[in-house]
Amino acid sequence: MRENSISSESINKFQNNLSENKTSDIIRRSVSKNGILASSTEIQSDELMKPVFSVEVSEKQDVPNQKQSGRCWMFAALNTMRYDLTKNFGLPADFELSQNFINFWDKFEKSNYFLENVLATANEPINSRKVSFLMQTPQEDGGQWDMLCSLIEKHGLAPKSAMEETFNSEHSGQLNNVLNTKLRKNAKELRKMVADSNSNDEINAKKESMLNEIYQILVYALGKPADKFDFEYYDKDHKYNLVKDLTPIDFYKQFLNLDLEDYVSIINSPTDDKPFNDTYTIEMLGSVVGGRSVKHLNLEIEEMKDLAIKQLKDGESVWFGCDVGKESDRQKGIMDTNLFHKDELLGADLSMSKADRLNYGESLMTHAMVLTGVDIVNGKPTKWKVENSWGDKVGTKGYFVMSDDWFNEFVYQVVVNTRYMSDEQKKNQQKEPKMLDPWDPMGALA
């Protein structure tokens, strides 16, 4: 075993090297007083990231607020869908689809999905990597596009008026803690039943009882999802409309003019284990048992951007996943690789390639938002308009500006309609996906 502790001689050398740097005291005073980010901010980024775009989705809508919850993926997806509703029915800018309706069924379906994975791994040691991965977070707020499609296809959609937000939907920590405690306890009981050779009927009956308790918890915390509701609205001709006794499936089919099967996930993962033009799925990742599987087509970044631009030019917004915390200013609403110069300030090389950041745990998809515009100069994108879900007090009334270089480095996924894809891309998207490990970065939940 290699043992090489830090010697006094090394420390003295480091101190001498620093003392020879004539600017070290200036940098120390600035960083210790103001912090690394403020001391390294590039003010020119503010000028270059002005919210002006040559291509924008025409419909305007207010930016919702996910508050203290990790539901960005469903907010972003529902935001893309309400653009379609606004365009077709003339709904007001503050109209929202019910995030809590999807949230309820997401947590219920994820609980069942977790219990099924517990049974599938019941004969593995409790300290195996897969079982440890499962127990780390039985369920959480985050998700991916294909998971949302499965929820909508099974349970439908509802306007926010049919199921409003609750304290627990907007502040999800308490509910998540209770659910995960309950699910870990359930996991122990199910693993013991398998070890004791209980019959499938006995195990299924026990699981049914567990799901009954979970449903009860969710109703208490989030409210009961509506079976039927009335939908009243003024259309684009200012005519009053009332549609009575809609089921969530009826509402989805009648008011959402889209086929979710046409929308596919495109990723950019330039790592050696994921050749471009192949498809990938992730083991144990999903929500609805028997629903749509998570499937990604891995493309070069320029191909990904080209598809997003085609969809935007056609007047349709684009759901995307990224690592929002990197090189971004939440309050200003700027995401730009030129925003901070931490390496120059600190005299340290912090550069890593996109592939290396993925391989070494430096970055992965953490947040989902909506592309609603792009600025194209001399045929090339320079910056992108982004609708966030953090309310209207950040950015420009909730909208952010993302530089094209930031897109290159920190955007990992977009969802596009297959009509914008080339024949070759469509062919590649139909390939049988390679199964990735549950902990692969492309399985991260936004």
NORZI-V136993 format. One record per residue. RES is the residue in one small letter. SS is DSSP state (H for helix, E for strand, - for the rest). OMEGA is omega in whole degrees, 0 to 359 (NA if undefined). Layout:
res = <RES;RES>
ss = <SS;SS>
omega = <OMEGA;OMEGA>
This chain:
res = <m;r;e;n;s;i;s;s;e;s;i;n;k;f;q;n;n;l;s;e;n;k;t;s;d;i;i;r;r;s;v;s;k;n;g;i;l;a;s;s;t;e;i;q;s;d;e;l;m;k;p;v;f;s;v;e;v;s;e;k;q;d;v;p;n;q;k;q;s;g;r;c;w;m;f;a;a;l;n;t;m;r;y;d;l;t;k;n;f;g;l;p;a;d;f;e;l;s;q;n;f;i;n;f;w;d;k;f;e;k;s;n;y;f;l;e;n;v;l;a;t;a;n;e;p;i;n;s;r;k;v;s;f;l;m;q;t;p;q;e;d;g;g;q;w;d;m;l;c;s;l;i;e;k;h;g;l;a;p;k;s;a;m;e;e;t;f;n;s;e;h;s;g;q;l;n;n;v;l;n;t;k;l;r;k;n;a;k;e;l;r;k;m;v;a;d;s;n;s;n;d;e;i;n;a;k;k;e;s;m;l;n;e;i;y;q;i;l;v;y;a;l;g;k;p;a;d;k;f;d;f;e;y;y;d;k;d;h;k;y;n;l;v;k;d;l;t;p;i;d;f;y;k;q;f;l;n;l;d;l;e;d;y;v;s;i;i;n;s;p;t;d;d;k;p;f;n;d;t;y;t;i;e;m;l;g;s;v;v;g;g;r;s;v;k;h;l;n;l;e;i;e;e;m;k;d;l;a;i;k;q;l;k;d;g;e;s;v;w;f;g;c;d;v;g;k;e;s;d;r;q;k;g;i;m;d;t;n;l;f;h;k;d;e;l;l;g;a;d;l;s;m;s;k;a;d;r;l;n;y;g;e;s;l;m;t;h;a;m;v;l;t;g;v;d;i;v;n;g;k;p;t;k;w;k;v;e;n;s;w;g;d;k;v;g;t;k;g;y;f;v;m;s;d;d;w;f;n;e;f;v;y;q;v;v;v;n;t;r;y;m;s;d;e;q;k;k;n;q;q;k;e;p;k;m;l;d;p;w;d;p;m;g;a;l;a>
ss = <-;-;-;-;-;-;-;H;H;H;H;H;H;H;H;H;H;H;H;-;-;-;-;H;H;H;H;H;H;H;H;H;H;H;-;H;H;H;H;H;E;-;-;H;H;H;H;H;-;-;-;-;-;-;E;E;-;-;-;-;-;-;-;-;E;-;-;E;-;-;-;H;H;H;H;H;H;H;H;H;H;H;H;H;H;H;H;H;H;-;-;-;-;-;-;-;E;-;H;H;H;H;H;H;H;H;H;H;H;H;H;H;H;H;H;H;H;H;H;H;-;-;-;-;-;-;-;-;H;H;H;H;H;H;H;H;-;-;-;-;-;-;-;-;H;H;H;H;H;H;H;H;H;H;H;-;-;-;E;H;H;H;-;-;-;-;H;H;H;H;E;-;H;H;H;H;H;H;H;H;H;H;H;H;H;H;H;H;H;H;H;H;H;H;H;-;-;-;-;H;H;H;H;H;H;H;H;H;H;H;H;H;H;H;H;H;H;H;H;H;H;H;-;-;-;-;-;-;E;E;E;E;E;E;-;-;-;-;-;E;E;E;E;E;E;E;-;H;H;H;H;H;H;H;H;-;-;-;-;H;H;H;E;E;E;E;E;-;-;-;-;-;-;-;-;-;-;-;E;E;E;E;-;-;-;-;-;-;-;-;-;-;-;-;-;E;E;E;-;-;H;H;H;H;H;H;H;H;H;H;H;H;H;-;-;-;-;E;E;E;E;E;-;-;-;-;-;E;E;-;-;-;-;E;E;-;-;-;-;E;-;H;H;H;H;H;-;-;-;-;-;-;-;H;H;H;H;H;H;-;-;-;-;-;-;-;E;E;E;E;E;E;E;E;E;E;E;-;-;E;E;E;E;E;E;E;E;-;-;E;-;-;-;-;-;E;-;-;E;E;E;E;E;H;H;H;H;H;H;H;E;E;E;E;E;E;E;H;H;H;-;-;H;H;H;H;H;H;H;-;-;-;-;E;E;E;-;-;-;-;H;H;H;-;-;->
omega = <182;177;183;184;179;183;175;179;179;180;178;180;179;178;179;178;180;181;179;178;187;182;187;180;177;180;180;181;181;184;182;180;190;184;185;185;181;182;183;184;175;185;180;179;178;182;184;184;175;183;177;188;180;178;178;170;192;182;179;178;178;182;179;184;179;179;186;178;181;187;184;183;179;174;181;181;179;176;177;183;180;171;180;178;180;182;186;187;177;181;183;184;182;177;177;166;184;175;182;176;178;180;179;184;176;182;179;180;177;179;177;180;178;182;177;176;175;180;180;181;188;181;176;178;182;180;174;184;181;181;177;178;179;186;181;178;181;175;179;183;190;179;178;186;184;177;179;178;179;179;181;181;180;189;180;181;177;171;182;180;181;176;183;175;173;177;186;174;181;178;197;187;183;180;179;179;180;181;182;173;181;183;176;176;177;180;179;182;180;178;178;178;177;180;180;177;172;182;177;179;179;180;180;178;178;179;177;178;178;181;177;178;180;177;179;178;183;178;179;186;188;186;181;178;185;172;178;179;174;179;178;184;170;183;184;175;179;178;180;179;175;176;188;171;175;166;177;177;176;182;179;184;185;188;179;184;179;177;184;178;181;185;186;182;174;177;170;178;185;180;186;184;182;178;177;178;172;181;186;170;186;181;175;178;178;177;183;177;182;180;182;179;172;181;182;168;183;181;171;185;180;176;178;181;180;179;179;180;178;181;178;179;179;175;183;179;187;173;177;179;186;174;192;184;183;172;182;177;185;186;179;184;181;172;189;179;178;185;180;176;183;182;179;180;187;182;182;179;181;185;174;175;178;179;180;178;177;184;187;172;180;183;172;182;181;189;176;178;185;171;180;179;178;177;183;180;182;175;183;176;177;177;188;175;188;171;180;179;180;179;187;181;179;181;176;184;176;180;181;173;182;178;181;179;176;175;181;190;192;172;184;186;167;176;184;174;183;181;179;183;175;178;180;178;177;179;180;181;180;181;174;185;172;181;177;179;181;184;179;180;180;173;180;181;177;NA>
